[in-house]
Amino acid sequence: MSNSDHLANERTLLAWIRTGIALIGFGFVIAKFVLFLHLLKPTGNTQSASIIYGEVMIILGVITILYGLYAYLAYEKDLEKGSIKPKKD
């Protein structure tokens, strides 16, 4: 396979990583939003749904990055073996 196939595979991995980092960052924003609300209006309860949603987004971001890495390594192995078949449109 050509060098451009390897480069395309790397670009795809970087896109997965970028998406995962965006999900993780958004998860932190959601989780920290409850702290901002607590500063505006102090209450005894700081546990809310936004912390749970934020944690879920962070976990989804990590899963996205791990899946991207898995897909990259699997495709790279297939490229090295030469067992990639072009998809028909």
N, C-alpha and C positions, 0 to 999 in steps of 0.2 A: 504494500500500500504506500501511497505517497506521503510526503511530509505534510501536505495540507490536510490529510485525514487526521493526523496526530494533533495538528494545531487546532482543527475544528473540535476535536474531542476535548482539548484543554480549554477552549473557549466555553464549551458547554459546562465543564466542571466549574469554571469561574462564575458562570451565570447561576448555577445551583448554589454556590457559596455566597454570592451576592444576595440572592433571595433569602437564604437562611439567616444571614446577618441582619437583613432588613426585618425579618420576622422576630428575631431576638431583640433587636432595638425597639421595635414596636411593643413587644411584650414588656420590656422594662418601663416604657412610657406609661403603659396601662397600669402596671403594678404600682408605680410611683405616684400616679394620679391621686390615689386615695390619701397619700401622705400630704399632698398639696391641699386637698379638701379638709383634712384634719387640721392643718395650720389655719385655714380660714374660719373653720367652725369646730373648735375642739369638742370632742365627745369621748366617752369612755371606750367606745368600740372602734378599733381601727381595722378590724377584719371585715372585708367586704368582697363582693363578687369580682371587683376589678383586680384584686390580687390574684384570685384564682384564674381569671381570664388571662392575665399577664403571664402567669406561670405556664399556662397551656400554650400560649404563643411562643414562649421561650423554648419549651419542649418541642413544639412543631418546627422551630427554626433549627434546632440541633438535629432532629430527624431528617429534615431537608438536606442539611449538609452531609450527613452520613449516607443518605441515599445517593446523593450526587457523587460522592467519593466511590461508593460501590459501583455505580453505573460506569463511572470513568474507568475504574480498574478492570471491570469486565470487558468493556469495549476495547480498551487498550490491549488486553490479552488476546482478544479476537483479531485485532489489527496485526499484532505480531505474528499470529499463526496464519494469517491470510484467509481466515474463514468468514470474512464479512461479505455478505451478499447485498448488492444494491437493492433498495426497496423500489418496487414498481409503483408508479403513480396511477 
